[in-house]
Amino acid sequence: MDDNKIEIQTDVHEKQKDSEADAEKEQVIGEYQRAQIKDMASTTTKSDKGVIHCLTIIGQIEGHQVLPQETKSTKYEHVMPQLAAIEESDEIEGLLILLNTVGGDIEAGLGIAELIASMTKPTVSLVLGGGHSIGVPLAVAAKRSIIAPSAAMTIHPVRLTGVVIGAPQTYNYFGRIQERIVDFVVKNSGVKRERFIEMMLKTGELAADVGTVIYGEEAVKSGLIDQVGGMADALKWLHGEIGKDKRADGEQEA
């Protein structure tokens, strides 16, 4: 009888310890998520449907030149290591990219876009507000691209700040940079090359510039973006792809 009491007390004590350990673990995870959001504007969430990392690309894409402190920016030296860590992680199963950017440094933006495009895990981009300029390659880099109905995307030729040498070589260089962007966008989306260049070089739409501004439904009709939608659509697609990967892994093990 006494032995039974001791066993019951031991079980209760062990359950209490497990409960305290779980509570402590949840607190640590909560603090870690808050730190992620504060420092890197990203967070990792876990549910029954999978583990998803949410990454935000907002403001101006900062490249080799440091932007003024009052400018909201995304630093490529912060994003690139995160993408490598997400791809290598055994826990994270999918990546959600929230995009609201005015554009920025071409090489930094293309570098981030190339990394996203080369990832093996399910990736989905959600364009909110705007995905302008170099934000276009970033939007199409994910395996699935979604745009909010009210969001806009500006497609325009390459620009250069600073000293410009008026020589044929300068314009050839411009053309080669532009080709890199066009090639990437055409490869990673459904837009036709001729149509994309046409939108890029269009005159008469922008008051003081060359190019085109397209909105949600227009971006989908052009083939640039996969669908119009929101957060629920992005998560639904990710959960579906994560489920497919899990089933495929289960079949391989069997």
C-alpha positions as a printed Julia matrix, in Angstrom:
254×3 Matrix{Float64}:
  0.0    0.0     0.0
  2.8    2.37    0.99
  4.68   1.39   -2.14
  1.66   2.37   -4.27
  1.49   5.77   -2.53
  5.17   6.34   -3.2
  4.71   5.43   -6.89
  1.71   7.77   -7.25
  3.59  10.61   -5.56
  6.59  10.0    -7.82
  4.4   10.07  -10.94
  2.74  13.31   -9.83
  6.12  14.85   -9.08
  7.51  13.83  -12.48
  4.45  15.21  -14.29
  4.8   18.45  -12.36
  8.46  18.68  -13.35
  7.59  18.0   -17.01
  4.89  20.67  -16.89
  7.3   23.2   -15.38
  9.93  22.3   -17.98
  7.41  22.78  -20.81
  6.32  26.13  -19.38
  9.95  27.24  -19.08
 10.64  26.1   -22.65
  7.63  28.04  -23.96
  8.81  31.13  -22.1
 12.29  30.82  -23.62
 10.79  30.35  -27.11
  8.54  33.37  -26.58
 11.48  35.53  -25.52
 13.52  34.27  -28.49
 10.69  35.12  -30.91
 10.36  38.61  -29.47
 14.12  39.12  -29.85
 13.93  37.89  -33.45
 11.15  40.33  -34.29
 12.96  43.23  -32.6
 16.45  42.61  -34.01
 15.84  41.04  -37.43
 12.14  41.69  -38.19
 11.64  37.93  -38.44
 10.15  35.14  -36.38
  9.78  31.35  -36.38
  6.36  29.91  -35.57
  5.45  26.3   -34.84
  2.04  24.67  -35.27
  0.58  21.24  -36.0
  0.85  22.06  -39.71
  4.58  22.8   -39.65
  7.37  25.14  -38.62
  7.46  28.35  -40.67
  9.98  31.18  -40.6
  8.58  34.63  -41.42
 11.05  37.1   -42.95
 10.24  40.73  -43.76
 11.92  42.72  -46.54
 10.83  46.32  -46.09
 11.83  49.89  -46.85
 14.93  50.33  -48.99
 17.35  47.51  -49.79
 20.68  48.64  -48.36
 23.75  47.63  -50.34
 27.4   48.59  -50.05
 26.55  52.16  -49.01
 25.07  52.74  -45.55
 21.74  54.57  -45.74
 20.84  57.5   -43.45
 19.64  56.49  -40.0
 16.14  57.88  -40.58
 15.64  55.64  -43.65
 13.84  52.37  -42.99
 15.92  49.68  -44.67
 16.66  45.99  -45.08
 20.36  45.16  -44.79
 21.58  42.38  -47.06
 24.25  41.32  -44.56
 21.41  40.5   -42.14
 19.16  38.7   -44.61
 21.72  36.48  -46.35
 22.93  34.6   -43.23
 19.29  34.15  -42.18
 18.47  32.51  -45.5
 21.46  30.17  -45.16
 20.4   29.26  -41.61
 16.78  28.62  -42.7
 17.88  26.36  -45.56
 20.21  24.38  -43.28
 17.84  24.14  -40.3
 16.37  20.72  -39.48
 13.39  22.34  -37.76
 12.22  25.05  -40.19
 10.05  23.57  -42.95
  8.96  26.62  -44.94
  9.69  30.32  -45.5
  7.15  33.17  -45.68
  8.53  36.44  -47.09
  6.54  39.61  -46.4
  7.57  42.19  -48.98
  6.95  45.94  -48.86
  9.91  47.7   -50.45
 10.62  50.76  -52.59
 13.65  49.02  -54.11
 17.28  49.89  -53.57
 20.72  48.49  -54.34
 20.59  46.24  -57.43
 23.38  43.83  -56.54
 22.23  43.44  -52.94
 18.65  42.85  -54.06
 19.64  40.39  -56.77
 21.94  38.58  -54.35
 19.09  38.06  -51.88
 16.76  37.04  -54.72
 19.26  34.46  -56.03
 19.55  32.91  -52.57
 15.77  32.66  -52.19
 15.41  31.13  -55.67
 18.04  28.48  -54.92
 16.43  27.26  -51.69
 15.03  23.71  -51.63
 12.43  24.37  -48.93
  8.95  25.73  -49.79
  9.08  29.53  -50.11
  6.24  31.98  -50.66
  6.4   35.76  -51.11
  3.54  38.08  -50.21
  3.68  41.57  -51.74
  2.01  44.07  -49.4
  1.88  47.77  -50.17
  4.58  47.7   -52.79
  7.26  45.58  -54.41
  8.93  48.26  -56.5
 12.09  48.29  -58.64
 14.49  45.59  -57.35
 11.56  44.38  -55.25
 10.22  42.74  -58.43
 13.0   40.07  -58.6
 12.62  39.57  -54.84
  8.89  38.91  -55.26
  9.27  36.36  -58.06
 12.25  34.59  -56.44
 10.01  32.5   -54.17
  8.47  29.27  -55.43
  5.03  30.87  -55.04
  4.34  34.59  -55.33
  1.19  36.29  -54.03
  0.19  39.96  -54.2
 -2.42  41.83  -52.17
 -5.22  43.34  -54.3
 -4.15  46.9   -53.4
 -0.39  46.34  -53.7
  1.64  47.93  -56.51
  4.82  47.06  -58.39
  6.94  49.55  -60.36
  8.93  48.2   -63.29
 11.5   50.63  -64.7
 15.0   50.71  -66.27
 18.21  50.66  -64.24
 19.26  53.92  -62.6
 22.69  55.01  -61.4
 23.49  57.56  -58.72
 26.73  59.52  -58.52
 29.15  60.42  -61.31
 28.13  59.19  -64.78
 30.73  59.13  -67.56
 29.15  60.01  -70.91
 30.71  57.21  -72.92
 29.33  54.22  -74.86
 30.83  51.86  -72.27
 28.59  53.35  -69.58
 25.43  52.58  -71.53
 26.7   49.11  -72.4
 27.22  48.52  -68.68
 23.67  49.73  -67.98
 22.37  47.31  -70.58
 24.25  44.36  -69.1
 22.92  45.09  -65.6
 19.41  45.37  -66.98
 19.78  42.04  -68.78
 20.64  40.35  -65.49
 17.4   41.61  -63.97
 15.29  40.72  -67.02
 16.81  37.21  -67.24
 16.15  36.54  -63.55
 12.54  37.77  -63.61
 11.67  35.86  -66.8
 13.29  32.67  -65.47
 11.47  32.8   -62.12
  8.01  33.94  -63.22
  5.51  33.4   -66.01
  5.95  36.79  -67.69
  7.13  36.84  -71.3
 10.45  38.54  -71.97
  9.01  40.91  -74.57
  6.14  41.9   -72.28
  8.44  42.61  -69.34
 10.78  44.78  -71.43
  7.75  46.58  -72.88
  6.52  47.44  -69.36
 10.04  48.46  -68.32
 10.51  50.9   -71.2
  6.96  52.25  -71.42
  6.61  56.03  -71.71
  3.66  58.24  -70.84
  2.54  56.45  -67.68
  4.96  57.87  -65.1
  5.15  61.67  -64.84
  8.94  61.99  -64.69
 10.18  58.5   -65.46
 10.09  55.58  -67.87
  8.32  52.4   -66.81
  5.04  50.95  -65.59
  3.15  50.66  -62.32
  0.96  47.56  -62.08
 -1.43  46.54  -59.32
 -2.59  43.21  -57.89
 -4.75  41.75  -60.65
 -2.61  43.29  -63.43
  0.53  41.67  -62.0
 -1.16  38.25  -62.15
 -2.56  38.76  -65.67
  0.89  39.72  -66.95
  2.33  36.46  -65.55
  4.64  38.27  -63.17
  2.9   37.07  -59.97
  1.15  33.74  -59.41
 -2.01  34.88  -57.62
 -3.87  37.67  -55.85
 -4.36  36.94  -52.16
 -3.32  37.58  -48.6
 -1.81  36.02  -45.51
 -4.27  33.1   -45.36
 -3.5   32.17  -48.98
  0.25  32.29  -48.39
  0.05  30.11  -45.28
 -2.36  27.67  -46.94
  0.08  27.16  -49.82
  3.02  26.71  -47.44
  1.13  24.19  -45.28
  0.2   22.24  -48.41
  3.82  22.08  -49.63
  5.11  21.14  -46.17
  2.53  18.33  -46.05
  3.69  17.06  -49.46
  7.32  17.04  -48.3
  6.41  15.11  -45.14
  4.47  12.5   -47.14
  7.35  12.15  -49.6
  9.83  11.65  -46.73
  7.51   9.04  -45.2
  7.34   7.11  -48.47
 11.13   7.14  -48.8
 11.55   5.78  -45.27
  8.98   3.05  -45.97
